[in-house]
Amino acid sequence: MTHRVTKTYGHQLGLSATFRQPKAKSHCRFIHGYALGFKFVFECDKLDENGWVKDFGSLKPLKQWLCDTFDHKTVLAEDDPHLDEISALTGIGCMDIIVVPKVGCESFARMAWEKALDLITADEFERGVRIIEVECREHAGNAASYMGS
């Protein structure tokens, strides 16, 4: 029997991030932002001694990583052609920039999946705990999921 749980860090957490898609032909090429939300889905076949799939208390480092990466940050791709010019705003105290390989909810979901994977303990791994899906949501109409490999 498979058990599945969901941990959500919703828009109310206030992960107010700005980013841009410099290659986009639309208005997404401009710096814009959202209060991002994330949903993590874990499952396993054997519950722990508490009857849990995943102890949500063990996810505090994940929540901290989300805040450190997305809370009042400007997230830019490492290949953004204006990275140096935009980064200059950090030097004058106007912007806190995080540079990542790729920008977008698809990329953010994958980054969060990889971080959550690091938090599966040896005991959980032995019980078959796995991440099924991570969703990154911009708002009620836009979201992207990553389901691992």
N, C-alpha and C positions, 0 to 999 in steps of 0.2 A: 504494500500500500504506500503510495506516495503522498507526502504532506508538503504543502506549499504555504509560504508566508510572504507578506509584502511589507516593506518599510518605505515610508514616503517622507520626503522632505519637501513640503509644498511651497507654494508661492509666499505663504505667510512667513516663511523663514527669512525672507528678504535678501535672497541671493541676486542682488541688483547688479547685473553685469552688462557692459556694453561690448560690442564687437562689430566687425564688418566683414563682408565678403568682397574683397577688392576686385575679383574677377567677374562678379555678377554684372549682368547687363541691366539690372533693376535698381531700385532705390536701396537694396540691401548692400550696395557698395559703400554706402555712407555709414558712419558710426551711429549705431542705434542700440537700444537696450531693452531688456526684459527682466522681470523678477523670475528667474528660472526655478523650476521645480524638478525634482528627481524622484523616481520610484524604482526600488530594487526588489526583485522577486527571487527568493531562495527556495530550494526544495531539497528533500532527502527522503529516503525510505525508512530510516530508523531515527526516531526521536531521541533526544538526550534524556538524562535522568530527571529533568524538570518537565519533560513532555514537550520540548520545544524543538523546532528546526534550527533556529539561530537565536542566540541570546542577543537581543537588540542593544543591550548595554555594551556589548563588545564593539558596537559600530560608532562609538564616540569619536574615534580617530577619523572615520569616514565623514562624519558631520563636520569635523574641524577642517578636513581637507576641502570639502565643498565650500566652506566659508572662506578659507585662505585663497582658494582659486577663483571664486565667483562673486564674493560679497564686496560690492563697491569696487570692482576691478574692471579694467578694460583688457579684454582678452584678444590678442592679436596673433595671427599666424606668423610663423618664423619666416615665411617667404613673402610677407606683405611688402609691396614695393615702397611703402612710406613708413616702414617700421622705425627707421632712425628719426625721421621728422616727428612722428607722433610720440616716440619715446622721449623726446626732448621735454615734453610736458611733465614727465616724472621729475626731471631735474629741477623744475621750478615749483614743484609741489602741487601741481594741478591734476595729476592722474597717477593711478597705481596700475601698472601694466604687468600682465602675465603673458608670456610668450609660449605658445604651444605649437605642435607640428601643423595642425589643421584647426580651422574654426568652423563652428556650426553645431547644431544639436546632435547630429550624427556622431561627430567627433567627441563632443562632450559626453555623450552616453557611453562611448567606448572607453574614454579616459576614466570615467566613474566605475565602469565594470572592472577595469584592471585594478583600480584602487580597492574595490570591494573584494576582489579575488585574493588580494594580499592579506585580507583580514579573516580568511577562513583558516581556523586553527587546525593543527594536526589531528586533534580528536574529531573535529567536525569533518575533516577530509576522510578519516577512517569510517565515519558514519555515512559518507556519501553526500554530504552537504555540497550543493552546487548553486551557482547563480544561473538563473534561467533567462533573466532579462533585466536590462536597465533602460529606463525611459527618461529622456530629458525633455521637458515641456517648456515652451516659451510662454504659452497662454492656452486658453481652452481650445483654440483652433489649430495649434501647431505643436507637434511633438515628433520625436524620433526615438527609435529603440535600437539597442544593440543586444544581440543574443549570444555573443561569444563564438568561440570556435572549438 
